[in-house]
Amino acid sequence: MPNVYLARQPIVDRESKLRAYEILYRDSDRRSKINSDRQASVSVINSIFNRFGTNEILDDKRGFIKIDKKFLLNDLIFTIPDKFFVFALLDSIEMDERVVERVQQLHERGYVIVINDIKFTEASMQKYREIFDYLSFIKIDFEQELEYGLGNMILELKSHGISVVATKIENAKMYNQARKLGCEWFQGYFFAEPKVFTAPKYEVSQVDVFNLYNLLIEDTSLDDITLAFEKKPEITVQLLQFINTDTFHVVTKISSVHNLLTLVSRQRVADWLMLMIYSKSGSKKREERPLMLQIKNRTELMKHILITINPEARSNMLGEAYLVGMLSLIDQVFEKNLEDILESTHISDTIKSAILHESDILGDILKLVKEIESSNKEAEIAFETRYGLRENAIKELVAESLAV
């Protein structure tokens, strides 16, 4: 199974206290091959929100993420919560009028900005003086040959409230030199190697993401949007992970996809989908992986069985049936303990109990669906008897569900 990788390296202060992390893109456990700095930046952000979760990668710290000029100037940047990241501007970005204006706008809205690994010279100081008042950090690459007068330059930065981060510190000699020059934060192999995080990579169709985006920005009913999301579990499971971040202070327990979509504005979900499109993380092909196909079949069968034994079931209960079917396999999606996942998400107790203990009617249906997947004909007959269904009713429902 293909995976997605992120690397995280600590950034510490003069007392060796952890202050932040550098978050690095990886396309394998060791290498980083990517054609676009923008693609790497947005892929990192998407992966943190949709696959790993902010708690696992960042804990209560910020993550330094490199961004290029195109992403800096795209208004999509304002849809990213300001509490999680430090935007590190690549030194290759020219300080033209549009860039200066955007850095000022980000600063005014509470975003933290840093210049990434510059070659520290008087020329570079002159390049960035216009935005000094909007910067929180400047990172200096200590592998380079350091210029004479660097200490005075650092003093000037401090007068503007800018902290200097010394990077690529490989040994005690480099660390002591950086301290003497007045650097306040430090990063490098002398402190820790990057830690690599791995998660299953479930790419989604860009076409599907764009179609959902169009439904959200058009005058489409929430019921129709819900139905569209329910047909794309590979997107819905990522939306659930996104909503579970600290971005949203969810109080109401989620009981259905419809309920989930009402917790966030249409525009917020549309922005989230556009971030996925912009990262080009999705596949252009409509390719369904076996696990996602199993989730789709399980959710359809859950709803069909519920309607059969309870024709009066309303949309909210059908939504619960869908969510039970989807979440019953979420441990295989994220390769984590099922109980831990459910306890960390804002899912209703009814749904948790149905999944973990197979309680009440939804739990009974889930138990039957698992038996159907194991080709247990006796369980199907017992269920038909218990609920007064005619002979072979379940067999017909399975055929009907798989045809959807």
C-alpha positions as CSV (number, residue, x, y, z in Angstrom):
1,M,0.0,0.0,0.0
2,P,1.4,3.4,-0.9
3,N,2.1,5.8,2.0
4,V,2.5,9.5,2.6
5,Y,5.4,10.7,4.6
6,L,6.3,13.8,6.7
7,A,9.5,14.6,8.5
8,R,9.6,16.7,11.7
9,Q,12.7,18.3,13.1
10,P,12.7,20.1,16.5
11,I,13.6,23.8,16.9
12,V,14.9,24.7,20.4
13,D,15.8,27.8,22.3
14,R,18.9,28.8,24.2
15,E,17.8,26.7,27.2
16,S,17.3,23.7,24.9
17,K,13.5,23.9,25.3
18,L,11.4,22.8,22.4
19,R,9.8,25.8,20.7
20,A,8.6,24.6,17.3
21,Y,9.1,22.1,14.5
22,E,10.4,22.3,11.0
23,I,7.9,20.2,8.9
24,L,9.5,18.7,5.7
25,Y,7.9,17.0,2.7
26,R,8.9,13.5,1.9
27,D,7.8,11.3,-0.9
28,S,9.4,8.3,0.7
29,D,10.9,7.5,4.1
30,R,14.2,9.1,3.1
31,R,14.0,11.2,0.0
32,S,12.1,14.2,-1.2
33,K,11.5,14.4,-5.0
34,I,9.0,17.0,-6.0
35,N,8.7,19.4,-8.9
36,S,7.2,22.3,-7.1
37,D,7.8,24.1,-3.8
38,R,4.1,25.1,-3.8
39,Q,3.1,21.5,-4.2
40,A,5.3,20.4,-1.3
41,S,3.9,23.2,0.9
42,V,0.3,22.4,0.3
43,S,0.8,18.7,0.4
44,V,2.4,19.1,3.9
45,I,-0.6,21.2,5.1
46,N,-3.1,18.8,3.6
47,S,-1.3,15.8,5.1
48,I,-1.3,17.3,8.6
49,F,-5.0,18.3,8.5
50,N,-6.4,15.3,6.6
51,R,-4.2,12.3,7.4
52,F,-2.0,12.7,10.5
53,G,-3.9,15.3,12.5
54,T,-2.5,18.4,14.1
55,N,-2.2,16.8,17.6
56,E,0.1,14.0,16.3
57,I,2.4,16.2,14.2
58,L,2.5,19.5,16.0
59,D,1.2,18.8,19.5
60,D,0.9,22.3,20.9
61,K,3.8,23.8,18.8
62,R,3.8,25.6,15.5
63,G,5.2,24.0,12.4
64,F,7.6,25.9,10.1
65,I,6.5,25.3,6.5
66,K,8.3,26.6,3.4
67,I,6.1,28.5,0.9
68,D,6.9,30.0,-2.5
69,K,5.7,33.2,-4.2
70,K,2.7,31.6,-6.0
71,F,1.2,30.2,-2.8
72,L,2.0,33.4,-0.8
73,L,0.0,35.5,-3.3
74,N,-2.9,33.1,-3.6
75,D,-5.8,34.1,-1.4
76,L,-6.2,30.4,-0.4
77,I,-3.5,31.1,2.2
78,F,-6.0,33.0,4.3
79,T,-8.2,29.9,4.6
80,I,-5.4,28.2,6.6
81,P,-5.8,28.7,10.4
82,D,-3.1,31.0,11.7
83,K,-2.5,29.1,14.9
84,F,-0.7,26.1,13.5
85,F,2.0,27.2,11.1
86,V,4.9,29.6,10.6
87,F,5.1,30.5,6.9
88,A,8.8,30.4,5.8
89,L,9.3,32.5,2.7
90,L,11.9,31.1,0.4
91,D,14.9,33.4,-0.1
92,S,14.3,33.2,-3.9
93,I,11.1,35.3,-3.6
94,E,11.6,38.8,-4.9
95,M,10.4,41.6,-2.6
96,D,8.2,43.3,-5.1
97,E,5.2,45.5,-4.2
98,R,2.7,42.6,-4.2
99,V,4.9,40.4,-2.0
100,V,5.4,43.3,0.5
101,E,1.7,44.0,0.6
102,R,0.8,40.3,1.2
103,V,3.4,39.9,4.0
104,Q,1.8,43.0,5.7
105,Q,-1.7,41.6,5.3
106,L,-0.7,38.2,6.8
107,H,1.0,40.0,9.7
108,E,-2.1,42.1,10.4
109,R,-4.2,38.9,10.4
110,G,-2.0,37.2,13.0
111,Y,0.1,34.9,10.8
112,V,3.7,34.3,11.7
113,I,6.3,35.0,8.9
114,V,9.9,33.9,8.6
115,I,12.5,34.3,5.9
116,N,14.0,30.8,5.3
117,D,17.7,30.0,5.4
118,I,19.1,33.2,3.8
119,K,22.7,33.9,2.9
120,F,23.3,36.6,5.6
121,T,24.9,39.6,3.9
122,E,24.4,43.3,3.9
123,A,22.7,42.8,0.5
124,S,20.1,40.4,2.0
125,M,19.6,42.8,4.9
126,Q,18.8,45.5,2.4
127,K,16.4,43.2,0.5
128,Y,14.2,42.5,3.6
129,R,14.4,45.8,5.5
130,E,11.1,46.9,4.1
131,I,9.3,44.0,5.8
132,F,11.3,43.8,9.0
133,D,8.4,45.0,11.0
134,Y,6.2,42.2,9.7
135,L,8.7,39.3,10.4
136,S,8.9,37.2,13.5
137,F,12.0,35.2,12.5
138,I,14.9,35.0,10.1
139,K,16.7,31.6,9.6
140,I,20.4,31.6,9.0
141,D,22.0,28.6,7.3
142,F,25.2,27.9,9.4
143,E,26.7,25.6,6.8
144,Q,27.5,28.6,4.7
145,E,30.5,30.8,5.1
146,L,29.4,33.5,7.5
147,E,29.9,37.1,6.7
148,Y,32.0,39.5,8.8
149,G,29.7,41.8,10.9
150,L,27.0,39.1,11.3
151,G,26.7,40.0,15.0
152,N,25.8,43.6,14.2
153,M,23.2,42.5,11.7
154,I,21.6,40.2,14.3
155,L,21.5,43.1,16.7
156,E,19.6,45.2,14.1
157,L,17.1,42.3,13.6
158,K,16.5,42.1,17.3
159,S,15.8,45.9,17.4
160,H,12.8,45.0,15.1
161,G,11.6,42.2,17.3
162,I,13.0,39.5,15.0
163,S,14.4,36.3,16.5
164,V,17.2,34.6,14.6
165,V,17.0,30.8,14.1
166,A,20.4,29.2,13.4
167,T,19.8,26.1,11.2
168,K,22.0,23.1,10.1
169,I,23.8,23.1,13.5
170,E,25.8,19.9,13.2
171,N,28.1,20.1,16.2
172,A,28.9,21.9,19.5
173,K,31.3,24.3,17.8
174,M,28.6,25.6,15.4
175,Y,26.1,25.8,18.3
176,N,28.5,27.8,20.5
177,Q,29.3,30.1,17.6
178,A,25.6,30.7,16.9
179,R,24.9,31.5,20.6
180,K,27.8,34.0,20.8
181,L,26.5,35.8,17.7
182,G,23.1,36.2,19.4
183,C,21.0,33.6,17.8
184,E,18.0,32.6,19.9
185,W,16.6,29.4,18.4
186,F,18.5,26.5,16.9
187,Q,17.9,23.6,14.6
188,G,20.1,20.8,13.3
189,Y,21.4,17.3,13.7
190,F,23.3,18.4,16.8
191,F,19.9,18.4,18.6
192,A,17.9,15.8,16.7
193,E,17.5,14.1,13.3
194,P,14.2,14.6,11.6
195,K,11.5,12.1,12.7
196,V,9.6,10.5,9.8
197,F,5.9,10.0,10.1
198,T,4.0,7.6,7.9
199,A,0.3,7.2,7.0
200,P,-1.6,5.3,4.3
201,K,-1.9,7.3,1.1
202,Y,-5.5,7.3,-0.2
203,E,-5.4,9.6,-3.1
204,V,-8.8,11.0,-4.3
205,S,-9.9,11.9,-7.7
206,Q,-9.4,15.6,-8.5
207,V,-12.6,15.4,-10.6
208,D,-14.6,14.2,-7.6
209,V,-13.1,16.9,-5.4
210,F,-13.9,19.6,-8.0
211,N,-17.5,18.3,-8.4
212,L,-18.0,18.5,-4.6
213,Y,-16.6,22.0,-4.6
214,N,-19.0,23.1,-7.3
215,L,-22.0,21.7,-5.4
216,L,-20.9,23.7,-2.3
217,I,-20.5,27.0,-4.1
218,E,-23.7,26.6,-6.2
219,D,-27.3,26.7,-4.8
220,T,-27.4,23.0,-4.0
221,S,-29.4,21.6,-1.2
222,L,-27.6,20.2,1.8
223,D,-29.3,16.9,1.3
224,D,-27.9,16.6,-2.2
225,I,-24.4,17.6,-1.0
226,T,-24.6,15.0,1.8
227,L,-25.5,12.3,-0.7
228,A,-22.6,13.3,-2.9
229,F,-20.2,13.1,0.1
230,E,-21.6,9.7,1.2
231,K,-20.7,8.4,-2.3
232,K,-17.1,9.4,-1.8
233,P,-15.9,7.9,1.6
234,E,-12.2,8.5,0.7
235,I,-13.0,12.2,0.9
236,T,-15.5,12.0,3.8
237,V,-13.0,10.3,6.1
238,Q,-10.5,13.1,5.5
239,L,-13.2,15.7,6.1
240,L,-13.9,14.0,9.5
241,Q,-10.2,14.2,10.3
242,F,-10.0,17.8,9.3
243,I,-13.0,18.8,11.5
244,N,-11.4,16.9,14.4
245,T,-8.4,19.3,14.4
246,D,-8.2,22.1,16.9
247,T,-9.4,24.4,14.1
248,F,-13.0,23.7,15.2
249,H,-14.3,23.8,18.7
250,V,-16.9,21.2,18.1
251,V,-19.4,20.8,21.0
252,T,-22.2,18.9,19.3
253,K,-21.5,15.2,18.8
254,I,-21.5,14.2,15.1
255,S,-24.2,11.7,14.2
256,S,-24.2,11.8,10.4
257,V,-22.5,13.3,7.4
258,H,-25.4,15.8,7.2
259,N,-24.7,16.8,10.7
260,L,-21.0,17.0,10.1
261,L,-21.5,19.3,7.1
262,T,-23.7,21.6,9.2
263,L,-20.9,22.1,11.8
264,V,-18.8,24.0,9.2
265,S,-20.0,26.7,6.7
266,R,-20.2,25.8,3.1
267,Q,-17.4,28.2,2.3
268,R,-15.1,26.6,4.8
269,V,-15.6,23.1,3.4
270,A,-15.2,24.6,-0.1
271,D,-12.0,26.2,0.9
272,W,-10.8,22.9,2.3
273,L,-11.6,21.1,-1.0
274,M,-9.8,23.8,-3.0
275,L,-6.7,23.3,-0.9
276,M,-6.8,19.6,-1.9
277,I,-7.2,20.6,-5.5
278,Y,-4.4,23.2,-5.3
279,S,-2.0,20.7,-3.8
280,K,-2.5,18.4,-6.8
281,S,-2.5,15.6,-4.3
282,G,-5.4,13.8,-5.9
283,S,-5.3,11.5,-8.9
284,K,-6.8,12.4,-12.2
285,K,-8.1,8.8,-12.5
286,R,-11.3,7.5,-10.9
287,E,-9.6,4.6,-9.1
288,E,-11.3,2.9,-6.2
289,R,-9.0,1.0,-3.8
290,P,-10.4,-2.2,-2.3
291,L,-10.8,-0.8,1.2
292,M,-12.7,2.3,0.0
293,L,-14.9,0.0,-2.1
294,Q,-15.6,-2.1,1.0
295,I,-16.5,1.0,2.9
296,K,-18.8,2.1,0.1
297,N,-20.5,-1.3,0.0
298,R,-20.8,-1.5,3.8
299,T,-22.5,1.9,4.1
300,E,-24.9,1.2,1.3
301,L,-25.9,-2.1,2.8
302,M,-26.3,-0.6,6.3
303,K,-28.8,1.9,4.9
304,H,-30.7,-0.6,2.8
305,I,-31.1,-3.0,5.6
306,L,-32.3,-0.3,8.0
307,I,-35.0,0.8,5.5
308,T,-36.1,-2.8,5.1
309,I,-36.6,-3.5,8.8
310,N,-37.8,0.1,9.6
311,P,-39.5,1.7,6.5
312,E,-40.3,4.8,8.7
313,A,-36.6,5.5,9.3
314,R,-35.9,9.2,8.7
315,S,-32.9,10.8,7.1
316,N,-31.1,11.4,10.5
317,M,-31.2,7.7,11.3
318,L,-30.1,6.8,7.8
319,G,-27.2,9.2,8.3
320,E,-26.3,7.4,11.5
321,A,-26.3,4.1,9.6
322,Y,-24.0,5.4,7.0
323,L,-21.6,6.8,9.6
324,V,-21.6,3.5,11.5
325,G,-20.7,1.7,8.3
326,M,-17.9,4.1,7.4
327,L,-16.4,4.5,10.8
328,S,-16.4,0.7,11.5
329,L,-13.5,0.5,9.0
330,I,-11.7,3.8,9.8
331,D,-9.0,2.0,11.8
332,Q,-7.9,0.3,8.5
333,V,-7.9,3.7,6.8
334,F,-5.6,5.4,9.3
335,E,-3.9,2.2,10.6
336,K,-4.6,3.0,14.2
337,N,-6.6,1.4,17.0
338,L,-10.4,1.8,16.3
339,E,-11.3,2.6,19.9
340,D,-8.6,5.3,20.1
341,I,-9.9,6.9,16.9
342,L,-13.5,6.9,18.0
343,E,-12.6,8.3,21.5
344,S,-10.6,11.2,19.9
345,T,-13.4,12.2,17.5
346,H,-16.6,14.1,18.2
347,I,-18.9,11.1,17.4
348,S,-22.1,10.5,19.1
349,D,-22.3,7.8,21.9
350,T,-24.9,5.9,19.9
351,I,-22.6,5.5,16.9
352,K,-19.6,4.6,19.1
353,S,-21.6,2.0,21.0
354,A,-23.0,0.5,17.7
355,I,-19.4,0.1,16.4
356,L,-17.6,-1.0,19.5
357,H,-20.3,-3.1,21.2
358,E,-22.7,-3.8,18.3
359,S,-25.5,-2.4,20.5
360,D,-29.1,-1.5,19.5
361,I,-30.5,-1.7,16.0
362,L,-27.5,-0.1,14.2
363,G,-25.1,-2.4,16.0
364,D,-27.2,-5.4,15.1
365,I,-27.2,-4.3,11.4
366,L,-23.4,-3.8,11.5
367,K,-23.0,-7.3,13.0
368,L,-25.1,-8.7,10.1
369,V,-23.1,-6.8,7.5
370,K,-19.8,-8.3,8.8
371,E,-21.4,-11.8,8.7
372,I,-22.5,-11.1,5.1
373,E,-18.9,-10.1,4.2
374,S,-17.8,-13.5,5.7
375,S,-20.5,-15.3,3.6
376,N,-22.3,-16.5,6.7
377,K,-25.7,-17.7,5.3
378,E,-26.9,-18.9,8.7
379,A,-26.5,-15.4,10.2
380,E,-28.6,-14.0,7.3
381,I,-31.4,-16.5,8.0
382,A,-31.3,-15.8,11.7
383,F,-31.6,-12.0,11.1
384,E,-34.5,-12.5,8.7
385,T,-36.3,-14.6,11.3
386,R,-35.6,-12.1,14.1
387,Y,-37.0,-9.2,12.2
388,G,-39.8,-11.0,10.4
389,L,-38.3,-10.7,6.9
390,R,-39.3,-13.0,4.1
391,E,-36.8,-15.7,3.0
392,N,-33.8,-14.5,0.9
393,A,-34.7,-10.8,1.6
394,I,-31.1,-10.2,2.8
395,K,-29.6,-11.9,-0.3
396,E,-31.7,-9.6,-2.5
397,L,-30.6,-6.5,-0.5
398,V,-27.0,-7.4,-1.0
399,A,-27.4,-7.6,-4.7
400,E,-29.3,-4.3,-4.7
401,S,-26.7,-2.5,-2.6
402,L,-23.8,-3.6,-4.7
403,A,-25.5,-2.4,-7.8
404,V,-25.7,1.2,-6.5
